[in-house]
């Protein structure tokens, strides 16, 4: 264990030293901290296997290559090339996956240098690689004196690992080992493996095999934040029931705390790799500091896609992954810094002399302040409606998951369903916007409270009425669904049910509805009616928030459910509070000079908040699920999504049609099973969004044709 710990510390040191040469001292410090706090390093350091030496080899290889790249003296370059050649021979004996880093640096060298330099350095690397490999073979053969007959009997052919790649998990299975072992000679093993490979390929077919490689195997490889370290340390803990065992072992009582941290880090690593790839795409090769790292990561991806896989295998290239992810984060930081420079416009003002005569001019910077206005609120509505469709398609508790074979590659199905369930916060986002907008509108109106309430309710329901009547007509012709829903208890009760639905109060009065999603119409009506009373007590608004939370608990009525206006009243009051004190704009102005730190801090809080959302019982603290956490998401989304040039425009466009999408999207889920029959979950989502958006645009066009808005509001 001591040797493994020392090797791990060398790996961490090499990561830091490499970062110093690639970036600067300050950035290297943060990369070093990230490596030092990477939990799997300590989980694998507890035992000596080829994982920790392999990771050390990867760290040394990339360090030596960076030194070679930055060295100007050709003699010193050749010395580094010789060291790299020897290291390549060493890592080939230790771990084949680490050797991918060696191949990556050779490819990087071929892409960067001139032919003459490539020949010289390449020749040195190859010579010392071959010489080093042959020299290492001498002690290996001396220690492991294996007869040819033993090799023929015991050695497993490469086909064995490809065969294991095609089993149900894509990784190690004892049954496959026993199968290969059952044959006497090397050739018999190989032939048996090839036959089993053909059988498995035939059983799955082309599409099934592609799904297996790109979904099942990638989950097993990349979807473990501890890269199986918590599994291995749980097998033979040194001290049973110790704090470290409870925290770091996969069956420990406190392991969820460890996972909370490791998943945040793991997501940042994967996001960093993606950012590094995207933000380096248009750069020249000589400007790409971590091209070797990205080549290595891509090589590992390909290798583990076609070979027996295990998330543990990523450990040996983790130094490279940390450096590539750091590169992505630093590139994003630089891009944000460039964008911040563009927030300063300049105007020319004259500088006159004392007598008022001619003078010079000067450039004065003017800061362009971000502001939570109409466009941004539309973008926030767009985000909310995007969440809503995802929530209604994939949330937990849907029978669709059992009836349809939905593909979620490259994500675990459980994670996608959990995220979709958390997207219930979309209702809180709409509620916040309602509270914010209604407060500002009421404060500037000259109407009395009664007339204002009446006007707002008519304005709310007018768009709803058009869609409602349209749905009544279409569904009555297609399948008689409205008649079945409303008139089950007789004609007069049916007419009453239709009238209540027309007023948007079906959920409030507990009458039948043709669309359960429309429950929010009752909540919206209630909030409009309540607003004047809230404004009358706005000086006591900070007191109303805790009262709203305490009251149902004192009365013993508890959580009212996910379709109750009261469950979201806390968030409505938060929206009013933010409008009254201009809290969103104040937050946008806060710490703009440290925008990267602010982004990372908010992102971290959103991720941690998500974990707590999953942990805290809804019935215990629904104000967190439908109030505090959605508010955190709102602040992050407004500042870092809604103002993005392309993304913000897309969400604003969705927000413009969000009401109609809200009204009609669930009908496509209810009556169109093909949504779930599509081959991929994102395709299902995009198709649902597309037809809902198309239907919304069509509804607005019909309103124009019939002059609906003009007749109702006189063109307003």
Buried (B, 14 or more C-beta within 10 A) or exposed (E): EEEBBEBBBBBBBBBBBBBBBBBEEEBBBBBBEBBBEBBBBBBBBBBBEBBBBBBBBBBBBBBBBBBBBEBEEEEEBBBBBBBBBBBBBBBBBBBBBBBBBBBBBBBBBEBBBEEEEBEBBBEBBBEBBEBBBEEBEEEEEEEEEEEEEEEBEEEBBEBBBBBBBBBEBBBBBEEBEEBBEEBEEBEBBBBBBBEBBEEBBEEBEEEEBEBBBBBBBBBBBBBBBBBBBBBBBBEEBEEEEEEBBBBBBBEBEBBEEBBBBBBBBBEBBBBBBEBBBEBBEEEEEEEBBBBBBBBBBBBBBEBBBEBBBBBBBBBBBBBBBBBBBBBBBBBBBEEEEEEEEEBEEEEEEEEEEEEEEEEEEEEEEEEEEBBBEEBBBBBBBBBBBBBBBBBBBBBEEBEBBEEBEBBBBEBBBEEBBBBBBBBBBBBBBBBBBBBBBBBEBBEEEEEEBEEBBEBBBEBBBBBBBBBBEBBBEEBEEEEEBBBBBBBEEEEEBBEBBBEBBBBBBBBBEEBBBBBEBBBBBBBBBBBBEBBBEBBEEBEEBEEBBEEBBEEBEEEEEEBBEBBBBBBBBBBBBBBBBBBBEEBBBEBBEEEBEEBBEBBBEBBEBBBBBBBBBBEBEBEEBBBBBBBBBBBBBBBBBBBBBBBEEEBBBBBBBBBBBBBBBBBBBBBBBBEEEEBBEBEBBBEBBEBBBEBBBEBBEEBBEEBEEEEBBEEBEEEE
